[in-house]
Amino acid sequence: MPHLGKILVFAGIILIIAGLVVYFTGDRPGWIGNLPGDIRIEKENAKFYFPLTTMIIISIVLSVILWIVRKLF
């Protein structure tokens, strides 16, 4: 468990960054869920929403972060 300290420091940095993003952008940044490619169908009695582009971007960002973490440790 010699790497536990590094992991905790890195997790703390990620939490600080996430907290700053939420603090400065409000509860939700305006672009999340409103990107081109996000599917939104609204009818009189039904709504369907599938944030395809948003999910792809979040997946890419998380993959890059995990790749960096693996390279550091």
OpenMM code with the backbone's topology and positions (N, CA, C; nanometers):
from openmm import Vec3, app, unit

residues = "MET PRO HIS LEU GLY LYS ILE LEU VAL PHE ALA GLY ILE ILE LEU ILE ILE ALA GLY LEU VAL VAL TYR PHE THR GLY ASP ARG PRO GLY TRP ILE GLY ASN LEU PRO GLY ASP ILE ARG ILE GLU LYS GLU ASN ALA LYS PHE TYR PHE PRO LEU THR THR MET ILE ILE ILE SER ILE VAL LEU SER VAL ILE LEU TRP ILE VAL ARG LYS LEU PHE".split()
positions = [
    Vec3(0.0805, -0.1195, 0.0000),
    Vec3(0.0000, 0.0000, 0.0000),
    Vec3(0.0856, 0.1271, 0.0000),
    Vec3(0.2044, 0.1242, -0.0577),
    Vec3(0.2858, 0.2459, -0.0573),
    Vec3(0.2315, 0.3546, -0.1496),
    Vec3(0.1459, 0.3185, -0.2428),
    Vec3(0.0919, 0.4165, -0.3368),
    Vec3(-0.0388, 0.4788, -0.2878),
    Vec3(-0.0843, 0.4387, -0.1718),
    Vec3(-0.2124, 0.4879, -0.1212),
    Vec3(-0.2112, 0.6391, -0.1036),
    Vec3(-0.1005, 0.6936, -0.0572),
    Vec3(-0.0905, 0.8388, -0.0394),
    Vec3(-0.1043, 0.9126, -0.1716),
    Vec3(-0.0395, 0.8620, -0.2762),
    Vec3(-0.0485, 0.9247, -0.4086),
    Vec3(-0.1909, 0.9177, -0.4623),
    Vec3(-0.2549, 0.8047, -0.4418),
    Vec3(-0.3920, 0.7878, -0.4899),
    Vec3(-0.4858, 0.8849, -0.4184),
    Vec3(-0.4683, 0.8996, -0.2864),
    Vec3(-0.5534, 0.9914, -0.2109),
    Vec3(-0.5305, 1.1369, -0.2523),
    Vec3(-0.4061, 1.1742, -0.2770),
    Vec3(-0.3769, 1.3103, -0.3220),
    Vec3(-0.4399, 1.3344, -0.4584),
    Vec3(-0.4256, 1.2400, -0.5500),
    Vec3(-0.4837, 1.2549, -0.6833),
    Vec3(-0.6357, 1.2623, -0.6759),
    Vec3(-0.6972, 1.1776, -0.5926),
    Vec3(-0.8431, 1.1811, -0.5771),
    Vec3(-0.8872, 1.3152, -0.5195),
    Vec3(-0.8096, 1.3693, -0.4266),
    Vec3(-0.8417, 1.5001, -0.3700),
    Vec3(-0.8349, 1.6106, -0.4740),
    Vec3(-0.7336, 1.6056, -0.5592),
    Vec3(-0.7211, 1.7054, -0.6657),
    Vec3(-0.8396, 1.6979, -0.7605),
    Vec3(-0.8807, 1.5778, -0.7968),
    Vec3(-0.9961, 1.5596, -0.8860),
    Vec3(-1.1221, 1.6156, -0.8194),
    Vec3(-1.1404, 1.5888, -0.6910),
    Vec3(-1.2581, 1.6404, -0.6205),
    Vec3(-1.2565, 1.7927, -0.6120),
    Vec3(-1.1398, 1.8514, -0.5920),
    Vec3(-1.1299, 1.9976, -0.5879),
    Vec3(-1.1665, 2.0569, -0.7231),
    Vec3(-1.1148, 1.9981, -0.8304),
    Vec3(-1.1470, 2.0476, -0.9645),
    Vec3(-1.2962, 2.0346, -0.9921),
    Vec3(-1.3543, 1.9202, -0.9579),
    Vec3(-1.4980, 1.9007, -0.9790),
    Vec3(-1.5785, 2.0011, -0.8963),
    Vec3(-1.5361, 2.0254, -0.7732),
    Vec3(-1.6048, 2.1226, -0.6886),
    Vec3(-1.5984, 2.2636, -0.7454),
    Vec3(-1.4830, 2.3017, -0.7993),
    Vec3(-1.4701, 2.4336, -0.8605),
    Vec3(-1.5583, 2.4476, -0.9845),
    Vec3(-1.5669, 2.3424, -1.0628),
    Vec3(-1.6528, 2.3465, -1.1814),
    Vec3(-1.7975, 2.3649, -1.1399),
    Vec3(-1.8433, 2.2896, -1.0412),
    Vec3(-1.9815, 2.3024, -0.9947),
    Vec3(-2.0049, 2.4393, -0.9316),
    Vec3(-1.9076, 2.4893, -0.8558),
    Vec3(-1.9227, 2.6183, -0.7889),
    Vec3(-1.9362, 2.7324, -0.8894),
    Vec3(-1.8524, 2.7321, -0.9933),
    Vec3(-1.8524, 2.8432, -1.0867),
    Vec3(-1.9557, 2.8308, -1.1986),
    Vec3(-2.0055, 2.7110, -1.2239),
    Vec3(-2.1027, 2.6946, -1.3318),
    Vec3(-2.2440, 2.6700, -1.2805),
    Vec3(-2.2627, 2.6640, -1.1526),
    Vec3(-2.3948, 2.6349, -1.0988),
    Vec3(-2.4139, 2.4849, -1.0862),
    Vec3(-2.5367, 2.4438, -1.0768),
    Vec3(-2.5642, 2.3009, -1.0615),
    Vec3(-2.5279, 2.2210, -1.1854),
    Vec3(-2.5356, 2.2854, -1.3012),
    Vec3(-2.5108, 2.2127, -1.4250),
    Vec3(-2.4617, 2.3111, -1.5298),
    Vec3(-2.3476, 2.2825, -1.5897),
    Vec3(-2.3040, 2.3695, -1.6996),
    Vec3(-2.4072, 2.3689, -1.8126),
    Vec3(-2.4264, 2.4822, -1.8778),
    Vec3(-2.5312, 2.4957, -1.9783),
    Vec3(-2.5142, 2.4100, -2.1016),
    Vec3(-2.3890, 2.3718, -2.1337),
    Vec3(-2.3687, 2.2956, -2.2563),
    Vec3(-2.3958, 2.1475, -2.2380),
    Vec3(-2.3949, 2.0984, -2.1145),
    Vec3(-2.4189, 1.9554, -2.0932),
    Vec3(-2.5645, 1.9244, -2.1244),
    Vec3(-2.5848, 1.8349, -2.2173),
    Vec3(-2.7193, 1.7964, -2.2561),
    Vec3(-2.7788, 1.8803, -2.3666),
    Vec3(-2.7083, 1.9828, -2.4116),
    Vec3(-2.7598, 2.0676, -2.5188),
    Vec3(-2.6655, 2.0711, -2.6386),
    Vec3(-2.5889, 1.9666, -2.6574),
    Vec3(-2.4946, 1.9614, -2.7677),
    Vec3(-2.5626, 1.9092, -2.8939),
    Vec3(-2.5080, 1.9446, -3.0108),
    Vec3(-2.5600, 1.8842, -3.1338),
    Vec3(-2.5361, 1.7331, -3.1283),
    Vec3(-2.6337, 1.6574, -3.1604),
    Vec3(-2.6236, 1.5122, -3.1537),
    Vec3(-2.6985, 1.4537, -3.0354),
    Vec3(-2.7342, 1.5358, -2.9389),
    Vec3(-2.8188, 1.4895, -2.8290),
    Vec3(-2.9611, 1.4790, -2.8821),
    Vec3(-3.0223, 1.3638, -2.8609),
    Vec3(-3.1544, 1.3374, -2.9173),
    Vec3(-3.2614, 1.3821, -2.8181),
    Vec3(-3.3507, 1.4670, -2.8652),
    Vec3(-3.4599, 1.5172, -2.7817),
    Vec3(-3.5878, 1.5153, -2.8656),
    Vec3(-3.6852, 1.4367, -2.8211),
    Vec3(-3.8145, 1.4293, -2.8888),
    Vec3(-3.9212, 1.4679, -2.7883),
    Vec3(-3.9971, 1.5710, -2.8214),
    Vec3(-4.1044, 1.6157, -2.7321),
    Vec3(-4.2362, 1.6151, -2.8081),
    Vec3(-4.3289, 1.5361, -2.7593),
    Vec3(-4.4641, 1.5303, -2.8142),
    Vec3(-4.5589, 1.5901, -2.7117),
    Vec3(-4.6846, 1.5912, -2.7440),
    Vec3(-4.7833, 1.6489, -2.6525),
    Vec3(-4.7875, 1.5757, -2.5187),
    Vec3(-4.7818, 1.4433, -2.5218),
    Vec3(-4.7978, 1.3672, -2.3988),
    Vec3(-4.6752, 1.2846, -2.3604),
    Vec3(-4.5633, 1.3029, -2.4301),
    Vec3(-4.4446, 1.2235, -2.3995),
    Vec3(-4.3181, 1.3017, -2.4341),
    Vec3(-4.2148, 1.2733, -2.3577),
    Vec3(-4.0844, 1.3328, -2.3841),
    Vec3(-3.9797, 1.2223, -2.3831),
    Vec3(-3.8846, 1.2315, -2.4751),
    Vec3(-3.7743, 1.1363, -2.4816),
    Vec3(-3.6463, 1.2155, -2.4980),
    Vec3(-3.5470, 1.1834, -2.4153),
    Vec3(-3.4204, 1.2550, -2.4199),
    Vec3(-3.3070, 1.1548, -2.4083),
    Vec3(-3.2136, 1.1587, -2.5026),
    Vec3(-3.0981, 1.0700, -2.5025),
    Vec3(-2.9740, 1.1520, -2.5361),
    Vec3(-2.8906, 1.1863, -2.4357),
    Vec3(-2.7745, 1.2735, -2.4577),
    Vec3(-2.6552, 1.1976, -2.5174),
    Vec3(-2.6657, 1.1591, -2.6422),
    Vec3(-2.5644, 1.0765, -2.7073),
    Vec3(-2.4286, 1.1458, -2.7135),
    Vec3(-2.4232, 1.2673, -2.7661),
    Vec3(-2.2969, 1.3395, -2.7795),
    Vec3(-2.2362, 1.3695, -2.6429),
    Vec3(-2.3171, 1.4085, -2.5488),
    Vec3(-2.2677, 1.4375, -2.4139),
    Vec3(-2.2042, 1.3137, -2.3522),
    Vec3(-2.2667, 1.1975, -2.3686),
    Vec3(-2.2118, 1.0741, -2.3131),
    Vec3(-2.0801, 1.0373, -2.3801),
    Vec3(-2.0689, 1.0595, -2.5103),
    Vec3(-1.9438, 1.0297, -2.5807),
    Vec3(-1.8309, 1.1194, -2.5305),
    Vec3(-1.8583, 1.2484, -2.5133),
    Vec3(-1.7563, 1.3418, -2.4649),
    Vec3(-1.7144, 1.3070, -2.3220),
    Vec3(-1.8087, 1.2758, -2.2357),
    Vec3(-1.7753, 1.2379, -2.0987),
    Vec3(-1.6929, 1.1100, -2.0974),
    Vec3(-1.7263, 1.0151, -2.1835),
    Vec3(-1.6503, 0.8908, -2.1928),
    Vec3(-1.5070, 0.9164, -2.2368),
    Vec3(-1.4882, 1.0041, -2.3346),
    Vec3(-1.3529, 1.0360, -2.3823),
    Vec3(-1.2727, 1.1041, -2.2718),
    Vec3(-1.3329, 1.2001, -2.2021),
    Vec3(-1.2623, 1.2714, -2.0948),
    Vec3(-1.2228, 1.1745, -1.9830),
    Vec3(-1.3141, 1.0871, -1.9411),
    Vec3(-1.2818, 0.9909, -1.8361),
    Vec3(-1.1758, 0.8916, -1.8813),
    Vec3(-1.1778, 0.8513, -2.0077),
    Vec3(-1.0757, 0.7603, -2.0597),
    Vec3(-0.9385, 0.8256, -2.0575),
    Vec3(-0.9304, 0.9523, -2.0951),
    Vec3(-0.8028, 1.0240, -2.0923),
    Vec3(-0.7528, 1.0383, -1.9486),
    Vec3(-0.8419, 1.0707, -1.8561),
    Vec3(-0.8021, 1.0841, -1.7158),
    Vec3(-0.7494, 0.9514, -1.6618),
    Vec3(-0.8197, 0.8426, -1.6906),
    Vec3(-0.7743, 0.7124, -1.6434),
    Vec3(-0.6426, 0.6716, -1.7088),
    Vec3(-0.6219, 0.7066, -1.8351),
    Vec3(-0.4957, 0.6780, -1.9037),
    Vec3(-0.3808, 0.7521, -1.8357),
    Vec3(-0.4051, 0.8790, -1.8000),
    Vec3(-0.3026, 0.9584, -1.7319),
    Vec3(-0.2714, 0.8987, -1.5940),
    Vec3(-0.3748, 0.8577, -1.5217),
    Vec3(-0.3539, 0.7975, -1.3895),
    Vec3(-0.2705, 0.6708, -1.4005),
    Vec3(-0.2986, 0.5876, -1.4995),
    Vec3(-0.2213, 0.4645, -1.5179),
    Vec3(-0.0766, 0.4939, -1.5529),
    Vec3(-0.0527, 0.5968, -1.6313),
    Vec3(0.0845, 0.6328, -1.6666),
    Vec3(0.1610, 0.6878, -1.5462),
    Vec3(0.0922, 0.7600, -1.4561),
    Vec3(0.1581, 0.8153, -1.3378),
    Vec3(0.1907, 0.7085, -1.2350),
    Vec3(0.1079, 0.6073, -1.2244),
    Vec3(0.1302, 0.5039, -1.1246),
    Vec3(0.1740, 0.3780, -1.1931),
] * unit.nanometer
topology = app.Topology()
chain = topology.addChain("A")
for resn in residues:
    res = topology.addResidue(resn, chain)
    for name in ("N", "CA", "C"):
        topology.addAtom(name, app.Element.getBySymbol(name[0]), res)
